[in-house]
Amino acid sequence: MDGLGEIGLLAYEMAGLGYADDDNASEILGKLTRMLQKNPAQGRIAIKKAGQITAQAAGGAQTPREEALTRIAQLPKGIRAALANQTVQLVDKVFFSARPLAAGTSADLIQAADTINLDPTKGYISNLNGGKMPKDAYAFIYGIRVRTGVNATLDATDFGVLAANISNGTSQLTLDKSPLMGTDGALAAFDTTGQDVPDGFIRLYNPKWVDTDKKLEFLPKWGSAAAANTNMRIDIYAVIVEKK
């Protein structure tokens, strides 16, 4: 890695010190010490850039990738080393699953029996295999989008904000049974009417890096039956680490 790349990665690591455990924090500060000894000018640049990143975070101006990098200390040492050596890269991904609601009052939107499928005649469409993201990777899940739409054909559905009776329900996106959403589980969080965001999108308040080889679940429930031909779709926005 060239000098500028090393400075940038170290700056993001330092900006994420608040999310590091003791061992990772010691490693990051050790890197800074070595850089200051080897090239004081570069060390000072890294410190200044870390301050700029932290200031951006406080102002809410970070992109998802920038936010992911500020929390790079959460990744295993081997993954961080691979990022520094540029043998892996950060890639933006959107994982999705959509199904008919069959006039019901609940849904199992991400199922273990699912395979990657774009054929709506199978009763669902999804780019998740077995309800999981790609194996042997790490993902920074930063946003969730949940919408409904009415159409007898799943892949022709014009999805928009949740139907009113459904938005009164509850749910929680979980990974290996651990909640990912920083809300109380109210589907009303996805009713973005009048907000300057894409329909049904929420940005997670305190996202973390997670192991992708774990089962995702989204099990919404609501009080009154969904209208005929109502379909629901969830999109999961993430930055993932993958090999080049």
C-alpha atoms as one frame of an Amber mdcrd trajectory, in Angstrom:
protein
   0.000   0.000   0.000   1.302   3.478  -0.828   1.783   6.161   1.821  -1.535
   7.893   1.188  -3.458   4.608   1.389  -1.741   3.714   4.659  -2.508   7.156
   6.104  -6.169   6.920   5.070  -6.716   3.466   6.537  -5.003   4.423   9.795
  -7.129   7.597   9.985 -10.337   5.594   9.662  -9.103   3.132  12.284  -8.344
   5.972  14.701 -11.727   7.576  14.058 -13.296   4.262  15.088 -11.356   3.861
  18.341 -14.563   4.290  20.311 -15.820   1.030  18.807 -12.575  -0.935  19.306
 -11.873  -3.460  22.032  -8.717  -3.073  24.129  -6.533  -5.280  21.906  -7.610
  -3.551  18.698  -7.205  -0.110  20.250  -3.662  -0.972  21.332  -2.853  -2.225
  17.828  -4.206   0.952  16.198  -2.298   3.240  18.550   0.816   1.134  17.969
   0.465   1.736  14.232   0.207   5.459  14.845   3.306   5.407  17.064   5.325
   3.558  14.424   4.141   5.942  11.709   5.061   8.993  13.804   8.521   7.508
  14.395   9.056   6.548  10.786   7.489   9.593   9.137   6.203  12.280  11.530
   4.584  14.268   8.722   2.466  11.297   7.629   1.518  10.598  11.239   0.280
  14.168  11.682  -1.744  13.910   8.460  -3.384  10.707   9.729  -4.305  12.390
  13.032  -5.778  15.410  11.197  -7.785  13.193   8.818  -9.135  11.130  11.740
 -10.396  14.371  13.302 -12.101  15.343  10.049 -13.799  11.939   9.805 -15.023
  12.181  13.397 -16.367  15.688  12.752 -18.204  14.428   9.679 -19.758  11.644
  11.756 -20.994  14.144  14.332 -22.644  16.125  11.552 -24.263  13.074  10.009
 -22.487  13.709   6.697 -20.713  10.363   6.353 -21.366   8.039   3.449 -22.048
   4.381   4.363 -18.514   3.420   3.316 -16.996   6.153   5.448 -19.094   5.055
   8.418 -18.088   1.427   7.794 -14.416   2.387   7.750 -14.650   4.366  10.987
 -15.693   1.078  12.620 -13.026  -1.015  10.952 -11.648  -1.987  14.368 -14.647
  -4.320  14.738 -13.270  -6.540  11.962 -10.913  -9.458  12.697  -7.214  -8.648
  12.441  -6.799 -10.802   9.304  -9.552  -8.922   7.453  -8.069  -5.571   8.421
  -4.674  -6.717   7.180  -6.229  -7.871   3.892  -7.836  -4.441   3.454  -4.486
  -2.769   4.117  -2.793  -5.089   1.590  -5.638  -4.530  -0.905  -6.297  -8.260
  -1.374  -9.947  -7.625  -0.477 -12.176  -4.655  -1.223 -15.312  -2.939   0.028
 -18.352  -3.451  -2.197 -21.844  -1.932  -1.930 -24.631  -4.537  -1.944 -28.408
  -4.583  -1.671 -29.918  -7.890  -0.560 -33.641  -8.366  -1.071 -36.582 -10.699
  -0.646 -40.219 -10.255  -1.709 -43.328 -12.413  -1.258 -47.128 -12.247  -1.534
 -48.887 -11.721   1.799 -51.905 -13.883   0.838 -54.395 -11.664   2.719 -52.690
 -12.657   5.966 -51.670 -10.840   9.156 -48.041 -11.997   9.260 -45.200 -12.961
   6.942 -41.913 -14.849   6.936 -40.119 -12.756   4.374 -36.657 -14.380   4.484
 -36.820 -18.177   4.622 -34.122 -20.810   5.122 -35.478 -22.842   2.205 -35.077
 -19.959  -0.248 -32.478 -20.012  -2.974 -31.384 -17.123  -5.180 -34.417 -16.792
  -7.427 -35.920 -14.213  -9.787 -38.824 -16.422 -10.977 -41.995 -15.072  -9.305
 -43.932 -18.252 -10.151 -42.037 -19.925  -7.295 -43.860 -17.678  -4.842 -40.980
 -15.354  -3.975 -37.985 -13.515  -5.419 -34.701 -13.120  -3.550 -30.950 -12.796
  -3.938 -30.324 -14.471  -0.567 -29.382 -18.134  -0.477 -30.804 -19.967   2.522
 -31.639 -16.641   4.111 -27.947 -15.750   4.303 -25.617 -13.219   2.723 -22.514
 -14.520   0.859 -20.347 -16.919   2.865 -16.926 -16.145   4.306 -17.421 -12.390
   4.337 -18.274  -9.512   6.634 -21.053  -6.998   6.108 -21.759  -3.542   7.452
 -25.556  -3.367   7.341 -26.507   0.296   7.466 -30.016   0.547   6.003 -33.292
  -1.326   5.641 -36.146  -0.646   3.256 -39.585  -2.278   3.662 -42.439  -1.632
   1.229 -45.731  -3.086   0.042 -47.591  -2.978  -3.257 -50.645  -4.530  -4.839
 -50.340  -6.638  -7.991 -51.254 -10.202  -8.891 -47.756 -10.542 -10.393 -44.931
 -10.238  -7.865 -42.217  -8.938 -10.195 -44.582  -6.353 -11.721 -45.443  -4.816
  -8.344 -44.916  -1.078  -7.902 -43.711  -1.082  -4.284 -44.259   1.996  -2.140
 -44.802   2.999   1.477 -46.434   0.365   3.667 -50.201  -0.052   3.501 -51.792
   1.795   6.447 -53.057  -1.321   8.252 -49.647  -3.008   7.923 -47.669   0.009
   9.133 -49.440  -0.360  12.491 -47.727  -3.714  13.013 -44.401  -4.805  14.468
 -41.262  -6.599  13.367 -37.513  -6.814  13.816 -34.769  -7.729  11.372 -32.493
 -10.226  13.115 -29.218 -11.931  12.286 -28.755 -15.214  14.123 -31.649 -14.105
  16.397 -29.839 -10.866  17.342 -31.726  -7.641  16.453 -30.203  -5.323  13.851
 -32.767  -2.524  13.975 -32.301   0.227  16.488 -36.048   0.846  16.769 -38.746
  -0.618  18.981 -39.755  -2.953  16.153 -42.646  -0.783  14.968 -43.331  -1.092
  11.249 -44.395   2.555  11.403 -40.670   3.376  11.210 -40.872   2.412   7.525
 -43.732   4.831   6.805 -41.573   7.577   5.334 -44.432   9.659   3.950 -43.298
  13.279   3.682 -39.655  12.477   4.416 -36.774  13.227   2.060 -35.697   9.584
   1.779 -36.605   6.720  -0.570 -39.986   5.152   0.237 -39.723   2.816   3.228
 -36.004   3.385   3.916 -34.475   3.796   7.363 -30.793   4.295   8.169 -29.673
   2.231  11.156 -28.628   4.293  14.153 -25.680   2.212  15.373 -24.662  -0.279
  12.659 -21.904  -2.832  13.177 -19.781  -5.186  11.103 -21.304  -8.697  11.181
 -20.379 -12.189   9.991 -22.425 -12.952   6.859 -22.662 -16.711   7.389 -25.646
 -16.345   9.725 -29.399 -16.536   9.119 -31.384 -13.370   8.533 -35.030 -13.233
   9.615 -37.788 -10.701   9.119 -41.149 -11.715  10.625 -43.606  -8.807  10.466
 -47.049  -9.019  12.087 -50.033  -6.674  11.866 -53.632  -6.554  13.056 -55.959
  -6.812  10.046 -55.685  -8.896   6.891 -53.653  -7.528   4.003 -55.641  -6.581
   0.911 -55.849  -9.134  -1.883 -52.708  -9.396  -4.028 -50.603  -7.392  -1.559
 -46.884  -8.123  -1.784 -44.106  -7.101   0.606 -40.436  -6.502  -0.122 -37.433
  -5.956   2.132 -34.122  -4.539   0.890 -31.044  -4.732   3.123 -28.307  -2.200
   2.324 -24.751  -3.188   3.209 -21.084  -2.620   2.542 -19.337  -5.984   2.378
 -15.741  -7.127   2.302 -15.030  -9.431  -0.608 -12.005 -10.707  -2.521 -10.879
  -8.752  -5.567
